[in-house]
Amino acid sequence: MSALDEPLKKTLGPATAKVMAEHLGLHTVGDLLHHYPRRYEERGQLTKLADLPLDEDVTVVAQVADSRVLTFNHGRGQRLEITLTDGSGRLQLVFFGRGLHKPQKDLPPGSRGMFAGKVSVFNRKLQLAHPTYVPLGRPADEDGPDDASAVDSFAGRLIPIYPACRGLESWKITKAVDAVLPRAAEAVDPLPPALREGRGLPPLPEALLKVHRPGSRADIEDARARLKWDEAFVLQVALARRRYADAQLPAVARTPVADGLLDAFDATLPFTLTEGQTKVTAEIFADLATEHPMHRLLQGEVGSGKTMVALRAMLTVVDAGGQAAMLAPTEVLAQQHHRSITEMMGGLAQGGMLGGAEKATKVVLLTGSMGVPARRRALLDLVTGEAGIVIGTHALIEDKVRFHDLGLVVVDEQHRFGVEQRDALRSKGKQPPHLLVMTATPIPRTVAMTVFGDLETSVLDQLPAGRSPIASHVVPAEDKPHFLARAWERVREEVGKGHQAYVVCPRIGDDEEDTGTRKKAEAPAGADAEKRPPLAVLEVAALLAKGPLAGLRIEVLHGRMQPDDKDAVMRRFGAGEVDVLVATTVIEVGVNVPNATAMVIMDADRFGVSQLHQLRGRVGRGAAPGLCLLVTDMPEASPARARLGAVAATLDGFELSRIDLEQRREGDVLGQAQSGVRSSLRMLAVIEDEEIIAAAREEAVAVVAADPELVDSPELRTALDALLDAEREQYLDKG
């Protein structure tokens, strides 16, 4: 066992090791060495107090401006209030009861200290209640760190501030790191020496030393550059090996056939393809014509015509004698795709039926809730090859489903599918089928390189002609109630013009879901908007029908309705028999009703940026301009409002996905499915470190091409094995 695999319990003792494991996920010496400081405070400098985030645990270095003891409760209780300053902002510390004598003695006006606690607001002032602290520059006593050495470790100019948790302040982590730092000398270096020297990067032990105990800002820069390279490079090698292995697999080449189904389909199109669609189609057709499986990611703006591109690829495969399957994340979407594809194809989708065109094929739907006879018919059409195209949900993956000759799998809305599902569908072909993945929300290039690193990427960035612009506005319901009243008037105006509207809510509001939220709803009056349960479809629909939208035809749609009922509501809405559809996010993707022009999103702050952009893409799909109103109770200065403002300000999905990623913590960028990568990216910021990721990808490709099994790089293999332990292996199985 290498020194870095040693459990922390041996070095730090069971109590500290337990807190580290439970709250910070650190189990071994290596884990702790890779728990890097979040930032560094300079000993002579004070933390900017004005920028402190609410409700977060912070560590600050500040000066005591004044200190006073106040009595309350008719003189029975006492509290100590200490005001800290950084020269511009102020922060109040509060101590109650018997605990106030020591801080009063330790922290006289004019002295400095390092303080840790959770930021809250009391009487409109930022405060830390009962923070832990270390007086700086005087010996520590019982309650601070155990001995003067802990304060001495701050005698260096740069004080590392670690991501901490309750019961384990940053300075206690500093002490723990001191205990394991000598082991850094034994760290195994994954970067090949030629690469490290070529890029002027320090060896790993040196980088670990510099990141934890820097002598200067330059040391920090050196260390960070090196540690980012490690993360980017090991990950890109894993992906490059994945691509290399995929490229060795055999597949049936599917080349376009003249005068086939595709040509017959193109002849019926009432419009020409956009330049982007033509370019992307050429890339896909080139991949389909090779004898190795295509692995391509097709991403583009909401409404950029991805379905059209995917459909033409499917028709090409049918022309070449194969079958194509399209996997959708929800039943509503699968039905919607089936309906729009059969409508687009007309007679060409009625193979074997009366009135079917001569080149026609059969397009079948397969979902979990279908009745037995319909399901049996669909399964039979797949196994005989009668059906060239099947559109379905997870039901496509079940053991019972057999294909005659599966040539192409199209996965819609990548992030909703687990790896196993995709692999299960791919194993249905005699040889691996070609794979086309579509994402509805654009992803910045480096994120695509990291998350979908084993897929080639095609981008559609033009909207088809005839799409209308969408105007978006934030409606601050709490600050300006008349804005909300005006929002409902706007909906009435749109309906008056013969159009339709969506109202989206975060919650359904039926009993099943509400047992959990009702408890929260009993929070004391005056609790802020965050505390009340999110607005629910069923409640909002009832209020609108009685109130501002009385007299309009209002219906609801949510995930817990019976599939037939959902389909019936969508059909009525599509046919214009419903004025206002109050729904959850089941309408988020793929729903296409060109006559719907207005959307009101309630509690919009409860949705992510990409999700709002997706939802908004449901309006403005026809000739009339779209309107999207984002209703929120959040105060003007809150980050949630800033996020909504960003969505209202631009329709550019790539721009929004960047904003989204910058605002979310880096770890969430890679999503839940990517938990493995998340835990391995501690230093690398996918958005900022674009150049490193691109360079690491190039180096990784070269290393893998020269030595696919990494025989000459045993250290790199070790690092890879650590990245690819069981839970993380899945993440890389995007292929």
N, C-alpha and C positions, 0 to 999 in steps of 0.2 A: 504494500500500500504506500502511495507516495505521501510525503509529509502534508500536502495540501488536502488530502482526503481524510485527514484525522478529524474525528468529531470534536466540536468546540467544547464539549463537556470536559474533556481531559485537560484542556488548557485554561478555560475560564471558570470551571466549576458548574454544577448542575443548575443553580438558580439563574445565573445570567444566560447560560446556554438555552434554558427553557424559554425565557422571554424572547431571545433572538429567534429561536425556531418558530414560536407561535406568532409573533407580531411582524417579524421582518423576513421570515422564510430563509434564515441563514442557519445551516447545519454543520458545515465543515470549515476548517481553516481557510480553504480556497474560497468558499462563499464569502467569508468576512473580508478577505483581501480584495474581493471584487465588489464590495459594498463601498462605492466611492463617495467622497464628500460631495454634497449638493452644491456648495459654494464655499468661499473662504472669506473670513473677515480679517481685516488688517488690524493688528493690535492697537495702533494709535487711532483708528478710524471708527466712527459710529455708524450703526446700521440706519438706513433711511426708514424712519418710523411711519412716514406718510403712506408708504406703499404696502403696508402689511395686509395680507389677505384675511378676511373674516373667517372664523370657525376653523382655522388651520393651526397646527402646532408650529410655533416659530421659535427660533433662537436668535436673540438680538444682543448686540453689544451697545450699551448706552450709558449716559451720564445721569446721575441723580440731580434733579433741579431742586426739589423740595420734598419735605416729608412731614406729615402731621397725623396725630392720633385724634380721631373723632369719636364721640359717644353717641349711642342711639338707644332706642327702647327705654326712654326715661333714665338714661345713665347706667342701665344694667349691662349693655353690651359695648364693646370697643372695636374700632377698626382702624388699621394703619393705612393711610393712602400715601403712596410715594409717586411723584411725577418724574418720569424719565424724559430726557430730551436728546435729540441728535443735532440740535442747533436750529432745526426748522420745525419738525413735527413733534408731537407729544404723545406719551403713552402712560396710562395710569396703572400702577400695581396696587392690588388690594390684599391685605392680610387681616383675618379676623381672630378674635378670641385669644387664647394663650399663645398662639403661634406668632404674635406680632412683636414680641420683645426682641427676639434675635435679629430679624431683618432691620429693626429700627436701629440696633447697635451697629450691624454690619454695613449699613448703607446710608451713611450721613450725606447731606447735600455736598455736591462737588466730587463725590467718589464715582468710580466706574465699576460696571459689573457685566457679567454675561447672564442673560435671563432666558428661561425657556418656559413656555406654557401655551395655552390655547387663547387666541385673540377673540374677545367678545365685545359687545357694545353695551354700555350702561350709561343712562342719561346722556345719550348722544356722544359719549367719549369712548375711544378705544381703550380696552383694559385687559390686563392679565390678572386672574384671580389666583392667589396662592402659587405664584410661579416658583420653580426651583431656580437657584441662581448660584453663581460663583463670583465673589468679589474679585476683581482683577488687580493683581499687584499687591495683594496682602495675603498672608497665609490663610488657607481655607480651614474650616473647622468641621465639627462633627457632621453637620447636615449637608455640607457641600461635599465635594469629592473627599475621599478618605484622608488625603494627606497633601502636603505642599507640592508634591511632585505633579499632581494633576494640574495645579495652577502653573507650575513651571512648564508643563507641556504647552501652555499658551504663551510662554515667554517668547517663543519664536514670533516673527513678525506676522506670519499668516496663520490664522486659526481655522482649522478645517471644521465645517459645519456639516454633520452627517444627517441623512434622512433618519429621523428618530421616531420613537413611539412613547406612549405613556409608560413610565416606569423605567425607561432607558433613554436618558437625555443624551444629546450629542456628545457631551464631554465624557460620559461613561463609555460610549462607543469608542471615543478617542483612546481611552485607556485600554479597552479590549484590543483595539487594532495594534497598539504598542506591544501588547503581549505576543501577537502572532507575526508582527512585521519581520522579525529575523528569518522566518520560514520563506519569505518571498524569494530568497536566494535560490530556493529549490524549484521554483516554478518552471514548468516545461514550456518552451517557446514554440508556438505553432507556426510562426512565419518562417518560410525557407530563408536561410542566411542571405542568399543572393538578393531576394526581394527586400529584405530588411535594410541591407547595406545600400542597395540601389535607391531606396526612397529615404535614406538618411534617418531611419527610425531607431530609437534606443532599444537595447535588449529588454525583455519583459521584466526581469527582476528590478532593473533600474527604473522602469516606468512605474511599477507598483510603489516603489519607495518614494518616487517624486510626487505621485498623485496623493499619497497619504501625508507625507511630511515635506512639502515643498520648501525650498529655501527662497524661492522668488516666483514671481508670476510666470517667468519664462519656463521654469521647471514644470509648472502646471500645464502650460501649452504643450510642451514636449510630451509629457505623459499622456495627455488626453489624445493627442494626435496618434500616438502609438496604440493606445487601448481601443480607439475607434477602429483602427485598421484591423486589429485582431477580430473584432466582432463582425465587421463587414466582410472580411476575407473568408473566415471560416464558414459563414452563412452562404456566401456566393460559391464557395467550393462545393458545399452540399448541393446547391441548386444545379451547379454545372455538371456534377456527377449524375444528377437526376436526368438532366437533358441528354447527357451522353448515353445513358442507359436507354432512354426512350428512343434515341436516334438509331439504336441497334435493333429495335423491334421491327418485325415485318408488318406491312399492311397492304391491303389491296389498293392499287392506284385507281382512282375514279376520275376518268377524263370526260370532259363535256362531249355530248353527241349532237351532231348537227340535226336539225329538224326534229328534235325530240320534245319532251315535255317542257323544258326550259324555254326553247324558242317559241313554242305555242303560247306559253304564259307571257313572255315578253311582248308578244304581238298584241295581247289584250290590254297592256298597261296604258292608262290614259295620260301618263306623264313620262318624262324622261328621268333617268336616275341622276342624282347630283354627282358632281365631279368626285366627291369623297366616296360615294357609294361605288362608283366605277373602279376607283383605285383599290379600295379594300377588297372588292370582289375579285380583282385580278390576283391579289396576294393569296386569297383563300383558294382560288381555283388552282394556283401554282402548287400550293401545299397538297391539295387533294390528288394531284396528278403524280405524286411521288409514292414510292413503295415503303415509306415509313409513316407512322401515324402523325397527322397534323396535331399540333398543340398550340392553339392560337386563342388569344384573348381579344375580344372585339369590344372596345369601349367607346362610348360617345355620349353626346348630350342627350338629355331627356328629349325624346321626340325626333331624334336625328335619322330615324328610319333603319334601325338595326334589324328589326324583324324582317324587313324586305330583303336585306342582305343575307340573313340566315336562311330565309325561305328559298332564295335562288340557289344557295349552296345545297340545300336539301333536294331540290329538284334535279340538280346536276347528278347527285349520287343516285337518285331513282333512275335517271336516264342511263346511268352506267350499270344498272342491274342490282343496285343495293337498296337498303332501307335506311331511313333517317328517323331518329327519335329526338323529340324535344322535351326536356325535363324542366317543369315549372315548379316554383316553390309552394304555391297554394292552389287549391281547387278553383277558386275564383279566377286566378290567372290562367290556369290550364284551359278552363272553359272559354275564357276570353280569347286566348290565342287560337283555340280550335275554331271558334266562331269567325275571328277575323281572317284566318288563313283560308277557311273554306269559302268565305265571301270573296276574298281576293282572287282565288283560283276559279271560282264559278264552276262551270261544267267540267273543268280539268280535275276537280276533286271528287268526281262521281264515278270513278272507275268501276266497271261491272254493273252499273245501274242504268236504268232507262234514262235517256236524256244526257248520259255522260258523253263527253267528247271522246274521239277515238284514241287520243294519246293519254287519256285520263288515268289517274291512279286513285287509290282510296285513301282518305285521310281519316284516321280513327282517333277517338279520345279514350283514355284509360285512367280512371281515378278510383280512389278507394271506396267512394260511396255509391258507385254504380250498382244497379240491380244485377242479379246473377245472369239473366238471359243476355243483357246487353254486354256484360263483361265477357261472357263465354264467346259471343260473336266476335268481339274485338280481339280476344286471344287467338281465335282461329284465323282471323285475317292476318295476324302477325306471323304465325308459324307457317302459313301457306305462302306468304309473300304477296297475298292479294292487296294488303295495305302497304303502300310505299312510305307513308308518313304516319307516325304515331305521336300524339301529344299527350303528356300525362304528368302525374305527380309522382311521389315516391312509390306509388303502386306499380310503376314500370319496373321497379327494382326487384320485386318479389320473385321467389324461386320459380313460381308457376309460369312466369312470362318467358316465352321462347321466340326468337326471331328466325326468319328464314335466312337473311344475310344482312346483319347490321353493319352499315358502312360509315355512318356519321352520328355522333351524339352532340346535340346542341344544349348547353346548360344555360338557362336564363337566370340572371340574378345570382351570380356566383356565391356571394357571401352567405346565402341562406342554406347552402348544402354542405353537409359534412363530407369528408374525404371518402368514407366507406361507401356512401351512396354512389358517388361518381365511379369509384372502382368497380362496384357491383354491376353497374350498367355497362361499363366497358368490357367486363368479362363475358357479356352476352354475345359478343361477336366471335366468329370462328377464329379471326385474327383481331388484334386490337383495332377498334374502329377509329376514325379520325375524330378529333375533339375540338369543338368551338365553344368558347365560354363567353357569354355576354354579360357585361355589368352595366347597370342603368346609370349609376352615378360615376362620373369620371374620376379617375384616380391619378394623382401626380405621378410623373414618370418613375421617380425613384421608389415610390411606394409600390408601384407595379413591379419594379425590378426586385423588390424585396418580398412582397407578398405573393406575386405571381411570377416569381423569378424563373420558373421553368416553362413559361409560356411566351411565345413570340407575341408582340402586341400590334394591333391595328387600331387606328383612331378615326372616328367619324366626327368632324367638327363643323359641318355645315348643316343648317336646318333645311328641310325640303321647302320648296316654294309653297306659298299658300298658308304657312303657319303665321299666327298673329303674335304680336308682342304681348307680354303679360305685365301689367302694372302691379307692384306689390307695396303695401303700406303696413306699418306697425300701428296697431290700435291699442293705446294704453288704457284699458278699461277702468283700472283703479283710479289713476290720476284724472282721467277725462271721460267720465261716464257718457257724455253726449256723443263722443266718438263712436262708442259701441252702438248707440241708438242709430247713428248715421249709417253704420255698417249694415244693419238690418234693412234700412231704407234702400241702400244700394242693391241688396239682394232682391227686394221687391221690384226695383226698377228693371233689373236684368230679366226677371220673370215676366214683367210687363211687356218687355220687347220680344217675348217668345222664347227666351233662353232658359237655361236651368242652372242650378247651383249645388255645390257640395258644402256641407258643414262637417268638419272633422273634429272628433274628440279623442282624448287619450284613453278613455276607459269605456267599457260597455255599460256597466251599471246594473247588471242582473244579480240575483242573490248569490249565485255561485262565486262570483268574483268579489262580491262586496263584504263578505264576512271579514276579510283582512282589512279593508279600508275603513270600515265603519269605526273600528277602534280609533283609528287616526282622526276621524272626523270629530271625535269627542274632545279634541284638544281645546284648551280654554279659549274663550272669545278673545279676539284681538291677536290671535296667533297669525303670523304673516302668511302670505299666499303660498309659500313653500309648504306650510304645514297642512293646509286643507287638502282633502283628497282631490285628485284631478277631476275635471268635469266629465260627465258620462253621457254617452249617446242617448240612452233611454230617457234620462232626466231632461237633457237639453231639447230633445225632440218634443217632449210633452210641453215644456215651457214655451217653445217657439210656436207650437200649434195653438196654444191659448193666447199667446202674447203677440210679439212683433210680427210674426208671419202668419197670423190667423187667416184662414180662408185659402191658403195655398195647399197644394197636394204634397204632403210631407211623408217620406217613408224612411225606415232605418235599415242599415246593413252592418252586420258585424260577424266576427269569426265563429260565434257559437250558434249561429242559425243553421238549420238543416240545409245541406247543399242545394236541394231543389228550390227551397225558399230563396236562398241567396241568388240563384240563377234567375228566378222569376223576377226578383226586384231589379236586378241588373238589366234584364230584358225590358221591363217596363220603363226604367230610366232611359235606356237606349232608345226606346220608341217614343220618348217624349210624354209619357203618361204620368210622370212624376215631376214636380217642380223642384223640390229640394230633397236631396238625399243626405241624411245625417248618418255618418259612418265612422268607423274606426279606421286604422291605417290599412284595412284590407284593400282599400282602393289605391294603395301607394304605387303599385307598379302595373304597367301594361293596360290599365283600363282606358278605353278610348271612346269617349262620347263627344264628338265635335261640337254639339249644340250647348254643352256645359261651358259657361263663360265665367262664373264667379265661384270663389272658394273662400270660406271663412274658417280659419284654423283656431279653435279654442285652446286656451292654455298652450299657445305655440311654444312657450319656453320649455315645455316638457319634451319637445322633440329635438333630435339632432339636426345639424345644418343640412347634411345630405338628405335626411328624411324629408325635411321641409321642401328642399329643392325638388325631390321626387314627387311629393304630393302636388306641389304647384304645377308640375308638368302635366297634370290631368286637365287643366283648363287652357284656353287659347289654342285648341287643336283644330279649330275651324277658321272661318274667315273673320269672325267677330273678335275684337280684342279681349284678352283675358284679364281678370282682376283677382288678386289674392290678398286677403286681409289677415294679418297675423295678430290675434288678440292675446294680450298678456296682462297680468296683474303685477308684474315685477317692476320695481322702482327704476327711475330713469338711469341712475348711475350703475346699475347692476351689470355684471358680465353677461347675464342672460339677455338683457336688452341690447347690449352691444352686438351679440350674436344675431339677434333678429334683425337689427339694423343692417348688418352685413348681408343677410339674405335678401332684404328688401332692396338693397342698393345694386345688386348685380344679378344677371341671368346666366352668367358664365359658370358652368358647373365645375370647370377645372380650378377657377379662382376660388370658388366656395369650398371645394374639397381641401384646398390648401389652408384656408381659414379654419376649417373644421379641424384639421389635423394640428394646426398650431395651437388651437384652443384646448384640444383634448390633451390629456397627458400622453406622452409619447407611447407608453405601453399599450394604450387602447387603440392606437393607430392600426396595430396589426391584428386587432379584433380578438374575439374569444377563441376562435378556432386556432389562432396562432399563439396559444399560450406559451409554447416552447420558445418561439422566437422572442416573445415578450420577455421571458425571464432571461434570455441570453443578451438582449440589447440593453445594456445599462448606460452606456456612454454614447452610443450612436444615435443621433437624432435623424430620423429618416428624411425629414424635410430639409434641414440645414445642411446635412452632410452629403449633398447630392454628388459632389465631385469624388469624394472618397468611395461611395458605393459604386459609381460608374467605373472608377479605376480598379477597385477590388474585383469587380466582375471581369474586367479584361484579364487581370493577372490570374484569376481563378480558372478562366477558360483555358489559358495557356498551360497552367500546371496540369489540369485534368487531361488536356489533349496529349501532353507529353507522357503522362503517367497516370492512367485512369484509376489504377488500384492504389495509388499513392505509396508504392513500395519504397521509393526513395525518401519519403517524408513521414517517418514514423511519428514524429511529434504532432504533425498536422492530423494524422489519423486519430491520435489520442484525443485531440481537441474536438475532432468531428464526432467521435463516439460519445463524448460528453454532451455535445449539442443534440445528437440524435438519440438520446435515450428514449425509452418507450413512448412517453406522452408526446415527445416532439417529433418523432418520426412522422406522425400523422400529418403535421402541418406541411411537411415537405411533399406529402403525397398529393399535391394539387393536381398532378398530371392525371 
